[in-house]
């Protein structure tokens, strides 16, 4: 609790000082009323309101981080508490009729506190709208978790098709190029057979991280199936996409992945294929990409 109050020590100290100065000023200027003159309904109303303001103040400090919004709320509630506190002192201390400053102390802080509290609530409202927007995005992402690969985790085939369809529409509207890049790991089955599927999973995780590091911010990497990765390249022509494909091949070949069992370095090799989108559907484009990758692997096998 004390760690929560630490950033607000100065404001709380000033509030405590102001409340005590108001009490001392009343005691020095007036005289205590006998109990018979106490109006219990006013004491409960005004004193209870001051107590509730302190409770609200404590809840705000406990539930919110330090910042501009919290400062508005704390200062506003502090002014409101002070106004009710001074008002409740009149129920116990009788001041001479010639004194008028007590009316200023009772009434002055209240509108100031209401204005500050209103500003705090307004900014809190805007802050909450932003938080709700982020929570809605996270909830939508959580509800669509089935679209993501659990191993890597990258977008899966369904997520790729969804994003590809949206990108194709955007590409047609803006008349900008769009390319797809496929990457397969060569002889990946041999890794699973020799070292086990656990090691194969580790290889896929390492490769996915490597590919992400070698892609641009606007590129979207997905795991289509098994050891096949597909990259959606917006605003990218075929020649530029082929250069990116070559860079990815080199990065995979240079990956120093060592097995967890004996520490042998696995020499990884990747095959790639690139296609540029035309006026076609996402399924047709992916089919053309798979054919291009199959042809690329066939060509490499014949040359070997």
C-alpha positions as CSV (number, residue, x, y, z in Angstrom):
1,X,0.0,0.0,0.0
2,X,2.8,2.4,0.9
3,X,4.5,1.8,-2.5
4,X,1.3,2.9,-4.2
5,X,1.2,6.1,-2.2
6,X,4.9,6.9,-2.6
7,X,4.5,8.9,-5.9
8,X,1.8,11.0,-4.3
9,X,3.5,11.8,-1.0
10,X,3.7,15.5,-1.7
11,X,0.1,15.9,-2.6
12,X,-1.1,13.9,0.4
13,X,1.2,15.8,2.7
14,X,-0.2,19.1,1.4
15,X,-3.8,17.9,1.9
16,X,-3.0,16.8,5.4
17,X,-1.3,20.1,6.2
18,X,-4.3,22.1,4.7
19,X,-6.8,20.1,6.8
20,X,-4.8,20.6,10.0
21,X,-4.3,24.3,9.3
22,X,-8.1,24.7,8.7
23,X,-8.7,23.0,12.1
24,X,-6.1,25.1,13.9
25,X,-7.5,28.3,12.3
26,X,-11.0,27.4,13.5
27,X,-9.9,26.6,17.0
28,X,-7.9,29.8,17.3
29,X,-10.7,32.0,16.0
30,X,-13.8,30.4,17.6
31,X,-15.0,28.3,20.5
32,X,-16.2,24.7,20.8
33,X,-19.9,24.2,20.8
34,X,-21.5,22.2,23.6
35,X,-22.7,18.7,22.6
36,X,-26.3,19.9,23.0
37,X,-25.9,22.2,20.1
38,X,-24.5,19.5,17.7
39,X,-26.7,18.8,14.8
40,X,-26.1,15.1,14.2
41,X,-27.8,15.0,10.8
42,X,-25.4,17.8,9.5
43,X,-22.4,16.1,11.1
44,X,-23.3,12.8,9.4
45,X,-23.9,14.5,6.1
46,X,-20.9,16.8,5.9
47,X,-18.5,14.5,7.8
48,X,-19.6,11.5,6.0
49,X,-19.1,13.3,2.6
50,X,-15.6,14.2,3.7
51,X,-14.9,10.6,4.7
52,X,-16.2,9.3,1.4
53,X,-14.0,11.7,-0.5
54,X,-11.0,10.2,1.3
55,X,-12.2,6.7,0.5
56,X,-12.5,7.6,-3.2
57,X,-9.1,9.2,-3.0
58,X,-7.6,6.0,-1.6
59,X,-9.3,3.9,-4.3
60,X,-8.0,6.1,-7.1
61,X,-4.4,5.9,-5.7
62,X,-4.7,2.1,-5.3
63,X,-6.1,1.3,-8.7
64,X,-4.3,3.8,-11.0
65,X,-0.7,4.4,-11.9
66,X,0.8,7.8,-11.5
67,X,0.2,10.2,-14.3
68,X,-1.8,13.2,-15.5
69,X,-5.2,11.6,-15.2
70,X,-4.4,10.4,-11.6
71,X,-3.2,13.9,-10.7
72,X,-6.4,15.5,-11.9
73,X,-8.5,13.0,-9.9
74,X,-6.4,13.3,-6.7
75,X,-6.3,17.1,-6.8
76,X,-10.0,17.3,-7.5
77,X,-11.0,14.9,-4.7
78,X,-8.5,16.6,-2.4
79,X,-10.2,20.0,-3.0
80,X,-13.7,18.4,-2.5
81,X,-12.5,16.7,0.8
82,X,-11.1,20.0,2.1
83,X,-14.3,21.9,1.3
84,X,-16.5,19.3,3.1
85,X,-14.0,19.1,6.0
86,X,-14.1,22.8,6.6
87,X,-17.9,22.7,6.3
88,X,-18.1,20.0,9.0
89,X,-15.9,22.0,11.4
90,X,-18.7,24.5,11.7
91,X,-20.8,21.9,13.4
92,X,-18.2,21.7,16.3
93,X,-16.7,25.2,16.4
94,X,-18.7,28.5,16.6
95,X,-17.0,31.4,14.8
96,X,-17.8,35.0,15.4
97,X,-20.2,36.6,13.0
98,X,-17.5,39.1,11.9
99,X,-15.4,36.3,10.4
100,X,-16.1,35.7,6.7
101,X,-13.1,33.7,5.6
102,X,-14.7,30.4,6.6
103,X,-17.2,30.9,3.8
104,X,-14.4,31.1,1.3
105,X,-12.7,28.1,2.7
106,X,-16.0,26.1,2.6
107,X,-17.2,27.2,-0.9
108,X,-14.0,28.1,-2.8
109,X,-12.3,24.7,-3.1
110,X,-15.5,22.9,-4.1
111,X,-15.9,24.3,-7.7
112,X,-12.2,24.0,-8.3
113,X,-12.3,20.4,-7.2
114,X,-15.3,19.6,-9.3
115,X,-13.6,21.1,-12.4
116,X,-10.4,19.1,-11.7
117,X,-12.4,15.9,-11.1
118,X,-14.4,16.5,-14.3
119,X,-11.1,16.9,-16.3
120,X,-9.8,13.7,-14.7
121,X,-12.9,11.7,-15.5
122,X,-12.9,13.0,-19.0
123,X,-9.3,12.0,-19.7
124,X,-10.0,8.7,-17.8
125,X,-12.9,8.1,-20.2
126,X,-10.7,8.7,-23.2
127,X,-8.0,6.5,-21.7
128,X,-10.5,3.7,-21.1
129,X,-11.8,3.9,-24.7
130,X,-8.2,3.4,-25.9
131,X,-7.7,0.4,-23.5
132,X,-11.0,-1.1,-24.6
133,X,-9.9,-0.9,-28.2
134,X,-6.7,-2.7,-27.4
135,X,-8.6,-5.3,-25.3
136,X,-11.0,-5.8,-28.2
137,X,-8.1,-6.5,-30.6
138,X,-6.5,-8.9,-28.1
139,X,-9.8,-10.7,-27.6
140,X,-10.4,-11.0,-31.3
141,X,-6.8,-12.3,-31.7
142,X,-7.4,-14.8,-28.9
143,X,-10.7,-15.9,-30.4
144,X,-8.9,-16.4,-33.7
145,X,-6.0,-18.3,-32.2
146,X,-6.9,-21.3,-34.3
147,X,-5.6,-19.3,-37.3
148,X,-2.1,-19.3,-35.8
149,X,0.5,-22.0,-35.8
150,X,1.1,-23.3,-32.3
151,X,4.7,-24.3,-32.8
152,X,6.4,-21.2,-34.3
153,X,3.9,-19.3,-33.7
154,X,3.2,-17.7,-37.1
155,X,0.0,-17.3,-39.0
156,X,-1.2,-20.6,-40.4
157,X,-2.7,-21.4,-43.8
158,X,-6.1,-20.0,-43.0
159,X,-4.6,-16.8,-41.6
160,X,-2.5,-16.5,-44.8
161,X,-5.5,-16.9,-47.0
162,X,-7.5,-14.3,-45.0
163,X,-4.6,-11.7,-45.2
164,X,-3.9,-12.6,-48.8
165,X,-7.5,-12.0,-49.9
166,X,-7.4,-8.6,-48.2
167,X,-4.0,-7.7,-49.7
168,X,-5.2,-8.7,-53.2
169,X,-8.2,-6.3,-52.9
170,X,-5.9,-3.5,-51.6
171,X,-3.4,-4.2,-54.4
172,X,-6.1,-3.9,-57.1
173,X,-7.4,-0.7,-55.6
174,X,-4.0,0.9,-55.3
175,X,-2.6,-0.7,-58.5
176,X,0.5,-1.7,-56.7
177,X,2.5,-5.0,-57.1
178,X,2.1,-7.9,-54.7
179,X,4.3,-11.0,-54.6
180,X,4.4,-14.3,-52.8
181,X,7.5,-16.1,-51.7
182,X,7.6,-19.8,-50.7
183,X,10.5,-21.4,-48.8
184,X,11.0,-25.1,-48.2
185,X,13.7,-26.7,-46.1
186,X,15.5,-29.4,-48.1
187,X,15.7,-32.9,-46.5
188,X,13.8,-31.8,-43.4
189,X,12.3,-35.3,-43.1
190,X,15.9,-36.7,-42.6
191,X,16.3,-34.4,-39.6
192,X,13.2,-35.8,-38.0
193,X,14.2,-39.4,-38.7
194,X,17.8,-39.0,-37.4
195,X,17.3,-36.6,-34.4
196,X,13.6,-37.0,-33.6
197,X,10.6,-34.7,-34.0
198,X,11.6,-32.6,-31.0
199,X,14.7,-31.5,-32.8
200,X,12.8,-30.9,-36.0
201,X,10.4,-28.6,-34.1
202,X,13.4,-26.7,-32.7
203,X,14.8,-26.3,-36.2
204,X,11.4,-24.9,-37.5
205,X,11.3,-22.4,-34.5
206,X,14.9,-21.3,-35.2
207,X,14.2,-20.9,-38.9
208,X,11.0,-18.9,-38.3
209,X,12.9,-16.5,-36.1
210,X,15.7,-16.2,-38.6
211,X,13.2,-15.4,-41.4
212,X,11.4,-12.8,-39.4
213,X,14.7,-11.0,-38.7
214,X,15.6,-11.0,-42.4
215,X,12.2,-9.6,-43.6
216,X,11.0,-6.1,-43.9
217,X,8.4,-4.6,-41.5
218,X,5.6,-4.7,-44.0
219,X,6.2,-8.4,-45.0
220,X,4.0,-11.1,-43.5
221,X,5.5,-14.5,-42.7
222,X,3.3,-17.6,-42.3
223,X,3.9,-21.3,-41.9
224,X,1.8,-23.0,-44.6
225,X,2.5,-26.6,-43.6
226,X,5.3,-28.7,-42.3
227,X,8.6,-27.1,-43.3
228,X,7.0,-24.7,-45.9
229,X,7.0,-21.0,-45.2
230,X,5.2,-18.4,-47.2
231,X,5.9,-14.7,-47.2
232,X,3.4,-12.1,-48.4
233,X,5.3,-9.2,-49.9
234,X,3.2,-6.1,-50.4
235,X,4.3,-3.4,-52.9
236,X,6.9,-5.7,-54.2
237,X,7.6,-6.7,-57.8
238,X,8.9,-10.1,-58.9
239,X,12.5,-9.1,-59.4
240,X,12.7,-7.5,-55.9
241,X,11.0,-10.6,-54.5
242,X,13.6,-12.9,-56.1
243,X,16.4,-10.8,-54.4
244,X,14.6,-11.3,-51.1
245,X,14.3,-15.0,-51.8
246,X,18.0,-15.3,-52.4
247,X,18.8,-13.4,-49.2
248,X,16.6,-15.9,-47.3
249,X,18.3,-18.9,-48.9
250,X,21.7,-17.5,-47.8
251,X,20.6,-16.8,-44.3
252,X,19.2,-20.3,-43.9
253,X,22.4,-21.8,-45.2
254,X,24.4,-19.7,-42.7
255,X,22.2,-20.6,-39.7
256,X,24.5,-22.2,-37.1
257,X,21.8,-24.5,-35.5
258,X,23.3,-27.2,-33.3
259,X,21.4,-30.2,-32.1
260,X,20.5,-30.4,-28.4
261,X,21.6,-34.0,-28.0
262,X,25.2,-34.0,-29.3
263,X,25.7,-30.4,-30.5
264,X,26.3,-31.2,-34.2
265,X,25.7,-28.3,-36.5
266,X,22.9,-29.0,-39.0
267,X,23.7,-27.7,-42.5
268,X,20.3,-26.4,-43.6
269,X,19.4,-25.7,-47.3
270,X,16.3,-24.1,-48.5
271,X,14.5,-24.0,-51.8
272,X,12.5,-20.9,-52.8
273,X,10.0,-19.8,-55.4
274,X,8.4,-16.5,-56.2
275,X,5.2,-15.5,-58.0
276,X,3.7,-12.1,-58.6
277,X,-0.1,-11.6,-58.2
278,X,-2.4,-11.0,-61.1
279,X,-6.1,-10.5,-61.2
280,X,-6.8,-13.8,-59.4
281,X,-8.1,-15.3,-56.1
282,X,-6.0,-16.1,-53.1
283,X,-6.5,-19.9,-53.7
284,X,-5.4,-19.6,-57.4
285,X,-2.3,-17.6,-56.4
286,X,-1.3,-20.1,-53.7
287,X,-1.8,-22.9,-56.2
288,X,0.5,-21.2,-58.7
289,X,3.1,-20.6,-55.9
290,X,3.1,-24.3,-55.0
291,X,3.5,-25.3,-58.6
292,X,6.4,-22.9,-58.9
293,X,8.1,-24.3,-55.8
294,X,7.6,-27.9,-57.1
295,X,9.2,-26.9,-60.4
296,X,12.1,-25.2,-58.6
297,X,12.8,-28.3,-56.5
298,X,12.6,-30.5,-59.6
299,X,15.1,-28.3,-61.4
300,X,17.5,-28.4,-58.4
301,X,17.2,-32.2,-58.2
302,X,18.1,-32.6,-61.8
303,X,21.0,-30.2,-61.6
304,X,22.3,-32.1,-58.5
